[in-house]
């Protein structure tokens, strides 16, 4: 439902139930456990209504990722990273997010797989995931001004590394310690003198 901007209170409550049900199903059984019929039953909405909100399971799980990123962003605003430099704050933020994903690996896998499987029909929703990820990184940096082109390039490299390390970890190709080290390393690309 990324294309619909204004929802009524009832529609928003229905959407919230759908996202919560999908999150529970994914956390309990991963990507394969999220079946549209079960989501409809779990959330108390008709199957046709569910499809009006989310045309496919991939749309639905990308929306779950958007929702999770929004919750993370809110948490980080309430409890911002405290490290001294912008790069260290971004590393602290990403490591905090990674710890949360480690607690729910099946949910993490379902969301990441949805983004990987997304075709052009889900482009707007995947773009929103990217925008939210970048906003979290930029907020952690606290630069206090409009970022330069070089800074935005560094942020994109951090974002790409974040996604690649998650894929590698979820595929059992990278151990947790390596993911942490790779995230710390890429955050060193962020110049120390941009604090706001």
ChimeraX commands (.cxc) that place a marker at each C-alpha (Angstrom):
marker #1 position 0.00,0.00,0.00 radius 0.5
marker #1 position 3.04,2.19,-0.49 radius 0.5
marker #1 position 1.25,4.08,-3.30 radius 0.5
marker #1 position -1.73,5.12,-1.18 radius 0.5
marker #1 position -0.89,8.16,0.88 radius 0.5
marker #1 position -3.95,8.85,3.02 radius 0.5
marker #1 position -5.72,6.08,4.89 radius 0.5
marker #1 position -8.76,6.36,7.08 radius 0.5
marker #1 position -8.40,5.36,10.72 radius 0.5
marker #1 position -10.13,2.03,9.98 radius 0.5
marker #1 position -7.92,1.37,6.96 radius 0.5
marker #1 position -4.78,2.17,8.93 radius 0.5
marker #1 position -5.91,-0.16,11.75 radius 0.5
marker #1 position -6.55,-2.91,9.17 radius 0.5
marker #1 position -3.15,-2.32,7.57 radius 0.5
marker #1 position -1.52,-2.45,11.01 radius 0.5
marker #1 position -3.20,-5.82,11.74 radius 0.5
marker #1 position -1.97,-7.17,8.40 radius 0.5
marker #1 position 1.60,-6.05,9.06 radius 0.5
marker #1 position 1.55,-7.41,12.61 radius 0.5
marker #1 position 0.19,-10.77,11.46 radius 0.5
marker #1 position 2.78,-10.96,8.68 radius 0.5
marker #1 position 5.57,-10.11,11.10 radius 0.5
marker #1 position 4.45,-12.85,13.51 radius 0.5
marker #1 position 4.20,-15.44,10.74 radius 0.5
marker #1 position 7.61,-14.50,9.31 radius 0.5
marker #1 position 9.24,-14.49,12.75 radius 0.5
marker #1 position 7.82,-17.93,13.44 radius 0.5
marker #1 position 8.56,-19.62,10.13 radius 0.5
marker #1 position 10.38,-17.33,7.71 radius 0.5
marker #1 position 9.53,-16.45,4.13 radius 0.5
marker #1 position 7.65,-19.68,3.37 radius 0.5
marker #1 position 5.41,-19.30,6.44 radius 0.5
marker #1 position 3.93,-16.07,5.10 radius 0.5
marker #1 position 1.03,-17.28,2.97 radius 0.5
marker #1 position -1.57,-14.73,1.92 radius 0.5
marker #1 position -4.51,-16.89,3.08 radius 0.5
marker #1 position -2.94,-17.34,6.53 radius 0.5
marker #1 position -2.13,-13.63,6.77 radius 0.5
marker #1 position -5.77,-12.83,5.96 radius 0.5
marker #1 position -7.02,-15.26,8.61 radius 0.5
marker #1 position -4.49,-14.14,11.22 radius 0.5
marker #1 position -5.28,-10.46,10.67 radius 0.5
marker #1 position -9.04,-10.89,10.42 radius 0.5
marker #1 position -9.41,-9.45,6.92 radius 0.5
marker #1 position -10.90,-10.95,3.79 radius 0.5
marker #1 position -8.40,-12.39,1.34 radius 0.5
marker #1 position -9.60,-9.99,-1.38 radius 0.5
marker #1 position -9.07,-7.05,0.97 radius 0.5
marker #1 position -5.55,-8.23,1.74 radius 0.5
marker #1 position -4.75,-8.32,-1.99 radius 0.5
marker #1 position -6.09,-4.77,-2.37 radius 0.5
marker #1 position -3.57,-3.63,0.24 radius 0.5
marker #1 position -0.71,-5.86,-0.91 radius 0.5
marker #1 position -0.83,-7.47,-4.39 radius 0.5
marker #1 position 1.69,-10.20,-3.47 radius 0.5
marker #1 position 3.64,-11.76,-0.64 radius 0.5
marker #1 position 6.72,-9.86,-1.79 radius 0.5
marker #1 position 4.84,-6.54,-1.61 radius 0.5
marker #1 position 3.68,-7.53,1.86 radius 0.5
marker #1 position 7.10,-8.50,3.20 radius 0.5
marker #1 position 8.76,-5.41,1.73 radius 0.5
marker #1 position 6.10,-3.40,3.59 radius 0.5
marker #1 position 7.03,-5.33,6.76 radius 0.5
marker #1 position 10.64,-4.27,6.19 radius 0.5
marker #1 position 9.53,-0.65,5.76 radius 0.5
marker #1 position 7.59,-0.95,9.00 radius 0.5
marker #1 position 10.56,-2.46,10.87 radius 0.5
marker #1 position 12.86,0.29,9.56 radius 0.5
marker #1 position 10.34,2.93,10.66 radius 0.5
marker #1 position 10.24,1.44,14.16 radius 0.5
marker #1 position 14.05,1.34,14.25 radius 0.5
marker #1 position 14.20,4.98,13.14 radius 0.5
marker #1 position 11.79,5.98,15.93 radius 0.5
marker #1 position 13.85,4.05,18.50 radius 0.5
marker #1 position 17.05,5.70,17.32 radius 0.5
marker #1 position 15.47,9.13,17.61 radius 0.5
marker #1 position 14.51,8.32,21.20 radius 0.5
marker #1 position 17.91,6.76,21.99 radius 0.5
marker #1 position 20.40,8.16,19.47 radius 0.5
marker #1 position 23.87,6.68,19.11 radius 0.5
marker #1 position 26.41,8.29,21.44 radius 0.5
marker #1 position 29.78,7.64,19.77 radius 0.5
marker #1 position 32.07,10.59,19.10 radius 0.5
marker #1 position 32.46,10.61,15.32 radius 0.5
marker #1 position 29.81,10.34,12.58 radius 0.5
marker #1 position 31.27,7.07,11.29 radius 0.5
marker #1 position 31.32,5.55,14.77 radius 0.5
marker #1 position 27.70,6.63,15.32 radius 0.5
marker #1 position 26.66,4.96,12.06 radius 0.5
marker #1 position 28.53,1.80,13.06 radius 0.5
marker #1 position 26.83,1.86,16.47 radius 0.5
marker #1 position 23.44,2.27,14.76 radius 0.5
marker #1 position 23.97,-0.55,12.26 radius 0.5
marker #1 position 25.34,-2.89,14.92 radius 0.5
marker #1 position 22.31,-2.17,17.09 radius 0.5
marker #1 position 20.04,-2.98,14.13 radius 0.5
marker #1 position 22.03,-6.14,13.42 radius 0.5
marker #1 position 21.62,-7.33,17.03 radius 0.5
marker #1 position 17.85,-6.88,16.66 radius 0.5
marker #1 position 17.88,-8.94,13.45 radius 0.5
marker #1 position 19.91,-11.65,15.17 radius 0.5
marker #1 position 17.09,-12.03,17.70 radius 0.5
marker #1 position 14.60,-12.62,14.83 radius 0.5
marker #1 position 16.62,-14.38,12.09 radius 0.5
marker #1 position 13.59,-15.88,10.35 radius 0.5
marker #1 position 11.94,-12.47,10.11 radius 0.5
marker #1 position 15.22,-10.97,8.85 radius 0.5
marker #1 position 15.50,-13.69,6.22 radius 0.5
marker #1 position 11.90,-13.20,5.06 radius 0.5
marker #1 position 12.32,-9.44,4.65 radius 0.5
marker #1 position 15.68,-9.66,2.88 radius 0.5
marker #1 position 14.44,-12.40,0.55 radius 0.5
marker #1 position 11.43,-10.26,-0.35 radius 0.5
marker #1 position 13.69,-7.37,-1.33 radius 0.5
marker #1 position 15.89,-9.72,-3.36 radius 0.5
marker #1 position 12.88,-11.29,-5.12 radius 0.5
marker #1 position 11.18,-7.94,-5.78 radius 0.5
marker #1 position 10.52,-7.18,-9.43 radius 0.5
marker #1 position 9.63,-3.86,-11.05 radius 0.5
marker #1 position 6.11,-3.96,-9.63 radius 0.5
marker #1 position 7.62,-3.51,-6.15 radius 0.5
marker #1 position 10.15,-0.86,-7.16 radius 0.5
marker #1 position 8.50,2.03,-5.30 radius 0.5
marker #1 position 8.33,0.00,-2.08 radius 0.5
marker #1 position 11.95,-1.16,-2.39 radius 0.5
marker #1 position 12.99,2.44,-3.09 radius 0.5
marker #1 position 11.25,3.42,0.16 radius 0.5
marker #1 position 13.31,0.79,2.02 radius 0.5
marker #1 position 16.44,2.39,0.59 radius 0.5
marker #1 position 15.30,5.91,1.48 radius 0.5
marker #1 position 14.54,4.82,5.06 radius 0.5
marker #1 position 17.90,3.08,5.40 radius 0.5
marker #1 position 19.70,6.19,4.13 radius 0.5
marker #1 position 17.69,8.41,6.49 radius 0.5
marker #1 position 18.72,6.24,9.44 radius 0.5
marker #1 position 22.39,6.49,8.42 radius 0.5
marker #1 position 22.22,10.25,7.86 radius 0.5
marker #1 position 20.43,10.82,11.17 radius 0.5
marker #1 position 23.11,8.79,12.96 radius 0.5
marker #1 position 25.80,10.97,11.35 radius 0.5
marker #1 position 24.21,14.19,12.70 radius 0.5
marker #1 position 25.99,16.36,10.15 radius 0.5
marker #1 position 23.74,19.38,10.70 radius 0.5
marker #1 position 23.71,20.43,7.04 radius 0.5
marker #1 position 22.89,19.18,3.58 radius 0.5
marker #1 position 25.25,16.28,2.79 radius 0.5
marker #1 position 27.76,16.76,-0.01 radius 0.5
marker #1 position 27.82,14.54,-3.10 radius 0.5
marker #1 position 30.88,12.74,-1.68 radius 0.5
marker #1 position 29.09,12.19,1.61 radius 0.5
marker #1 position 26.01,10.77,-0.12 radius 0.5
marker #1 position 28.27,8.45,-2.10 radius 0.5
marker #1 position 29.84,7.20,1.14 radius 0.5
marker #1 position 26.35,6.71,2.61 radius 0.5
marker #1 position 25.29,4.65,-0.43 radius 0.5
marker #1 position 28.39,2.46,-0.05 radius 0.5
marker #1 position 27.53,1.95,3.64 radius 0.5
marker #1 position 23.94,1.09,2.68 radius 0.5
marker #1 position 25.07,-1.40,0.01 radius 0.5
marker #1 position 27.50,-3.02,2.45 radius 0.5
marker #1 position 24.75,-3.25,5.06 radius 0.5
marker #1 position 22.50,-5.15,2.65 radius 0.5
marker #1 position 25.32,-7.35,1.33 radius 0.5
marker #1 position 26.47,-8.33,4.81 radius 0.5
marker #1 position 22.91,-9.25,5.78 radius 0.5
marker #1 position 22.52,-11.44,2.70 radius 0.5
marker #1 position 25.86,-13.10,3.38 radius 0.5
marker #1 position 25.03,-13.69,7.07 radius 0.5
marker #1 position 21.56,-15.05,6.30 radius 0.5
marker #1 position 23.02,-17.41,3.68 radius 0.5
marker #1 position 25.46,-18.69,6.30 radius 0.5
marker #1 position 28.45,-17.41,4.33 radius 0.5
marker #1 position 29.57,-14.83,6.89 radius 0.5
marker #1 position 29.81,-15.38,10.64 radius 0.5
marker #1 position 28.49,-12.74,13.01 radius 0.5
marker #1 position 31.99,-11.47,13.89 radius 0.5
marker #1 position 32.79,-10.89,10.22 radius 0.5
marker #1 position 29.53,-8.97,9.68 radius 0.5
marker #1 position 30.34,-6.74,12.65 radius 0.5
marker #1 position 33.89,-6.11,11.42 radius 0.5
marker #1 position 32.74,-5.39,7.85 radius 0.5
marker #1 position 30.18,-2.87,9.12 radius 0.5
marker #1 position 32.75,-1.14,11.31 radius 0.5
marker #1 position 35.20,-1.05,8.39 radius 0.5
marker #1 position 32.79,0.47,5.88 radius 0.5
marker #1 position 31.70,3.12,8.39 radius 0.5
marker #1 position 35.29,4.37,8.43 radius 0.5
marker #1 position 34.60,5.75,4.93 radius 0.5
marker #1 position 32.55,8.46,6.59 radius 0.5
marker #1 position 34.88,11.43,7.17 radius 0.5
marker #1 position 35.33,12.32,10.85 radius 0.5
marker #1 position 34.98,16.07,10.32 radius 0.5
marker #1 position 31.30,16.22,9.35 radius 0.5
marker #1 position 29.76,16.39,12.82 radius 0.5
marker #1 position 26.91,18.84,13.16 radius 0.5
marker link #1:1,2 radius 0.2
marker link #1:2,3 radius 0.2
marker link #1:3,4 radius 0.2
marker link #1:4,5 radius 0.2
marker link #1:5,6 radius 0.2
marker link #1:6,7 radius 0.2
marker link #1:7,8 radius 0.2
marker link #1:8,9 radius 0.2
marker link #1:9,10 radius 0.2
marker link #1:10,11 radius 0.2
marker link #1:11,12 radius 0.2
marker link #1:12,13 radius 0.2
marker link #1:13,14 radius 0.2
marker link #1:14,15 radius 0.2
marker link #1:15,16 radius 0.2
marker link #1:16,17 radius 0.2
marker link #1:17,18 radius 0.2
marker link #1:18,19 radius 0.2
marker link #1:19,20 radius 0.2
marker link #1:20,21 radius 0.2
marker link #1:21,22 radius 0.2
marker link #1:22,23 radius 0.2
marker link #1:23,24 radius 0.2
marker link #1:24,25 radius 0.2
marker link #1:25,26 radius 0.2
marker link #1:26,27 radius 0.2
marker link #1:27,28 radius 0.2
marker link #1:28,29 radius 0.2
marker link #1:29,30 radius 0.2
marker link #1:30,31 radius 0.2
marker link #1:31,32 radius 0.2
marker link #1:32,33 radius 0.2
marker link #1:33,34 radius 0.2
marker link #1:34,35 radius 0.2
marker link #1:35,36 radius 0.2
marker link #1:36,37 radius 0.2
marker link #1:37,38 radius 0.2
marker link #1:38,39 radius 0.2
marker link #1:39,40 radius 0.2
marker link #1:40,41 radius 0.2
marker link #1:41,42 radius 0.2
marker link #1:42,43 radius 0.2
marker link #1:43,44 radius 0.2
marker link #1:44,45 radius 0.2
marker link #1:45,46 radius 0.2
marker link #1:46,47 radius 0.2
marker link #1:47,48 radius 0.2
marker link #1:48,49 radius 0.2
marker link #1:49,50 radius 0.2
marker link #1:50,51 radius 0.2
marker link #1:51,52 radius 0.2
marker link #1:52,53 radius 0.2
marker link #1:53,54 radius 0.2
marker link #1:54,55 radius 0.2
marker link #1:55,56 radius 0.2
marker link #1:56,57 radius 0.2
marker link #1:57,58 radius 0.2
marker link #1:58,59 radius 0.2
marker link #1:59,60 radius 0.2
marker link #1:60,61 radius 0.2
marker link #1:61,62 radius 0.2
marker link #1:62,63 radius 0.2
marker link #1:63,64 radius 0.2
marker link #1:64,65 radius 0.2
marker link #1:65,66 radius 0.2
marker link #1:66,67 radius 0.2
marker link #1:67,68 radius 0.2
marker link #1:68,69 radius 0.2
marker link #1:69,70 radius 0.2
marker link #1:70,71 radius 0.2
marker link #1:71,72 radius 0.2
marker link #1:72,73 radius 0.2
marker link #1:73,74 radius 0.2
marker link #1:74,75 radius 0.2
marker link #1:75,76 radius 0.2
marker link #1:76,77 radius 0.2
marker link #1:77,78 radius 0.2
marker link #1:78,79 radius 0.2
marker link #1:79,80 radius 0.2
marker link #1:80,81 radius 0.2
marker link #1:81,82 radius 0.2
marker link #1:82,83 radius 0.2
marker link #1:83,84 radius 0.2
marker link #1:84,85 radius 0.2
marker link #1:85,86 radius 0.2
marker link #1:86,87 radius 0.2
marker link #1:87,88 radius 0.2
marker link #1:88,89 radius 0.2
marker link #1:89,90 radius 0.2
marker link #1:90,91 radius 0.2
marker link #1:91,92 radius 0.2
marker link #1:92,93 radius 0.2
marker link #1:93,94 radius 0.2
marker link #1:94,95 radius 0.2
marker link #1:95,96 radius 0.2
marker link #1:96,97 radius 0.2
marker link #1:97,98 radius 0.2
marker link #1:98,99 radius 0.2
marker link #1:99,100 radius 0.2
marker link #1:100,101 radius 0.2
marker link #1:101,102 radius 0.2
marker link #1:102,103 radius 0.2
marker link #1:103,104 radius 0.2
marker link #1:104,105 radius 0.2
marker link #1:105,106 radius 0.2
marker link #1:106,107 radius 0.2
marker link #1:107,108 radius 0.2
marker link #1:108,109 radius 0.2
marker link #1:109,110 radius 0.2
marker link #1:110,111 radius 0.2
marker link #1:111,112 radius 0.2
marker link #1:112,113 radius 0.2
marker link #1:113,114 radius 0.2
marker link #1:114,115 radius 0.2
marker link #1:115,116 radius 0.2
marker link #1:116,117 radius 0.2
marker link #1:117,118 radius 0.2
marker link #1:118,119 radius 0.2
marker link #1:119,120 radius 0.2
marker link #1:120,121 radius 0.2
marker link #1:121,122 radius 0.2
marker link #1:122,123 radius 0.2
marker link #1:123,124 radius 0.2
marker link #1:124,125 radius 0.2
marker link #1:125,126 radius 0.2
marker link #1:126,127 radius 0.2
marker link #1:127,128 radius 0.2
marker link #1:128,129 radius 0.2
marker link #1:129,130 radius 0.2
marker link #1:130,131 radius 0.2
marker link #1:131,132 radius 0.2
marker link #1:132,133 radius 0.2
marker link #1:133,134 radius 0.2
marker link #1:134,135 radius 0.2
marker link #1:135,136 radius 0.2
marker link #1:136,137 radius 0.2
marker link #1:137,138 radius 0.2
marker link #1:138,139 radius 0.2
marker link #1:139,140 radius 0.2
marker link #1:140,141 radius 0.2
marker link #1:141,142 radius 0.2
marker link #1:142,143 radius 0.2
marker link #1:143,144 radius 0.2
marker link #1:144,145 radius 0.2
marker link #1:145,146 radius 0.2
marker link #1:146,147 radius 0.2
marker link #1:147,148 radius 0.2
marker link #1:148,149 radius 0.2
marker link #1:149,150 radius 0.2
marker link #1:150,151 radius 0.2
marker link #1:151,152 radius 0.2
marker link #1:152,153 radius 0.2
marker link #1:153,154 radius 0.2
marker link #1:154,155 radius 0.2
marker link #1:155,156 radius 0.2
marker link #1:156,157 radius 0.2
marker link #1:157,158 radius 0.2
marker link #1:158,159 radius 0.2
marker link #1:159,160 radius 0.2
marker link #1:160,161 radius 0.2
marker link #1:161,162 radius 0.2
marker link #1:162,163 radius 0.2
marker link #1:163,164 radius 0.2
marker link #1:164,165 radius 0.2
marker link #1:165,166 radius 0.2
marker link #1:166,167 radius 0.2
marker link #1:167,168 radius 0.2
marker link #1:168,169 radius 0.2
marker link #1:169,170 radius 0.2
marker link #1:170,171 radius 0.2
marker link #1:171,172 radius 0.2
marker link #1:172,173 radius 0.2
marker link #1:173,174 radius 0.2
marker link #1:174,175 radius 0.2
marker link #1:175,176 radius 0.2
marker link #1:176,177 radius 0.2
marker link #1:177,178 radius 0.2
marker link #1:178,179 radius 0.2
marker link #1:179,180 radius 0.2
marker link #1:180,181 radius 0.2
marker link #1:181,182 radius 0.2
marker link #1:182,183 radius 0.2
marker link #1:183,184 radius 0.2
marker link #1:184,185 radius 0.2
marker link #1:185,186 radius 0.2
marker link #1:186,187 radius 0.2
marker link #1:187,188 radius 0.2
marker link #1:188,189 radius 0.2
marker link #1:189,190 radius 0.2
marker link #1:190,191 radius 0.2
marker link #1:191,192 radius 0.2
marker link #1:192,193 radius 0.2
marker link #1:193,194 radius 0.2
marker link #1:194,195 radius 0.2
marker link #1:195,196 radius 0.2
view
